[in-house]
Amino acid sequence: MSAWLAGLEVVPTIVCLRGTIDHVRETELARLDGKLEQLSSAQGDEVEQLTVAIVNKILHVSTVRLRELVAERDAYVYVDALQRLFDLSGVAPACERERLVSIAGDCIPADLRVTGGAAPRSSR
């Protein structure tokens, strides 16, 4: 199997991981929304962009490295580890269906998102 094809095996898990972590980011911003309401629209946008940048920086190296590792070895070991570590087993099949819609992340369907937290932050 080519490295490119092997790399595709991990795409659904990477998409789910990014979507799950982004959901945590959105939930935390929504939780703080009352404390941040004194910010101007521009300042609120800056906070939003900052949190997106932090998530992207944290996940970038690990997802790139995962794609590299599957070219060398069996992908399932790493995919399984990520799914177990981040509890993605319940959302991975749904993300598999969604991967053609958005490879960049943010694909966790609303009906699969964890409930009980605050709603995602609305745009200003």
Secondary structure as UniProt FT lines:
FT   HELIX           3..8
FT   TURN            9..10
FT   HELIX           11..31
FT   HELIX           33..36
FT   TURN            37..38
FT   HELIX           41..72
FT   HELIX           75..85
FT   TURN            86..87
FT   TURN            89..91
FT   HELIX           92..98
FT   TURN            99..101
FT   TURN            103..104
FT   HELIX           110..112
//
